[in-house]
Amino acid sequence: MSQFHTLTVKSVEPETDDSVAVVFDVPPQLAETFRFTQGQHIVVRKKLGDQEVRRTYSICAGVDDNMLRIAVKRMPGGVFSTFANDDLKAGAQLDVLPPVGHFFTALDAANRKTYVAFAVGPGITPILSIIKTTLAREPKSRFVLFYGNSTVSNVMFREEIEDLKNLYMARFSVFHILSREEQDVAILNGRLNGAKAKELMTAFAPADVVDEVFICCPQDATQEIIDTLSSMGVDKKHIHFELFHTESVVAPKAKPEPTSAKASGAANTAHVSLILNGRKTEFDMPLDGSTTLLEVARDRDIDAPFSCKDGVCGTCRAKLVEGKVDMAVNYALEDDEVEAGYVLTCQSRPLTERIVIDYDQA
C-alpha cells in the first residue's frame, strides 16, 4: 500500500483567473513510485494552521510528458484551493500519495477506436491526461471532446487543447460548450447535460461508432449523460466516469440494520482484521450499521489512506476478503470492481461479525 512522500513544488503557473497548474519535482529514486496511468489522481496533504488538509487532484499530464502535474481551481471557502492559488510557490514542499485510480482503459497501438469525453470545468484534468496519452499511443484511434464551461476565459488548458487539435488534426475534435457566452453555432450554447449530450452525439459522434466514453462532470450532469448514452445504445460497460464535485451528490441512503448479531444473540460487535503495508492489525468495532471501517481504523492510529470521505475519490479503496459490508455511498467504484470485492472503507459499515479487509490488494 502507498505512503505519503514529501515532494518539492517545481512550478506554479496561473491557468485561468481562478486556477493554477502545479508541477512537482519527482526525484529519480521516486520516479517509479510516481509513475502513473492516464486518468489517475494523487492525494496532496498539507498542514495549514492547526488543520491537516487532504485533497485529491487528477494528474493533468500525458504519461509520456515526463512530469507530474495537477491543476487547482479556487473553490468558494476552499482551504487548500485558496492556499494554492494565493500562496503556493515553487520550492514549497507538499506530502503526496503515489498515483491511484481506475479511470482509464488499457491502450494498444493496434487499436482503431473512437473515444468520446465529456468534461465540465476542472473535470478536464483527468480527461486531458487520457486524451494526450491515447492519441500518442494509439495512432489509429480518434478522440472527440465535449468540454463545458461558462465562458471562454474559464476554459482550463485552452491553449494546450488547441495545440493538441493542431497536432492531431485528423484524429482529435474538440467542441467547447459555453453556458454564459453566446456562440455562433447554436448547438454549442447552454449547459452540458443529458439533453445537450444527445444533441452533440447525434451531430458529431453517433453512438454506434463510439467504443469508449469518459465523463468527468458534476454528479447530476454525469448521471444524466450516462442515462442518455445508455438510451442511445452505448453499453454501460464502456461508459467510465469520475466525479470532481460533491455538493450535488445525493444524500446517503439510510443506514442498514445489522442482522447477524441479533439473529445469533451474539455481542453487537464485529471483529476486524485489517491488512496494510504487509501488517495485519486486529480490533473490534461496533456492529451498529453506523460506524465505518475507516473511522475506527483512524481512531486506532492506523494510517489508512483517505481523502474526501464522501465515497467519491476512491483513495480508501480496499479488498473485502471476508465478511459483508454496506456502502452508504459509492461514486468511485464501477460495478465490476464491486463484484470483485472492492469497497470504499470511508463508506463501509460491517454487516457481519467477522471482517477481513486488505488495503494491499487495492
Buried (B, 14 or more C-beta within 10 A) or exposed (E): BBEBBEBEBBBBEEBBEBBBBBBBBBEEEBEEBBEBBBBBBBBBBBEEEEEEBBBBBBBBBBBEBEBBBBBBBBBEEBBBBBBBBEEBEEEBEBBBBBBBBBBBBEBEEEBEBBBBBBBBBBBBBBBBBBBBBBBBBBEEBBBBBBBBBBEEEBBBBBEBBEEBBEEBEEBBBBBBBBBEEEEEEEBBBBBBBBEBBBBBBEEEBEBEEBBBBBBBBBBBBBBBBBEBBEEBEBEEEBBBBBBBBBEEBEEEEEEBEBEBBEEEEEEEBBBBBBBBEEEEBEBEBBBBBEBBBBBBBBEEEBEBBBBBBBBBBBBBBBBBEEBBBBBBBBBBBBEEBBEEEBBBBBBBBBBBBEBBBBBEBB
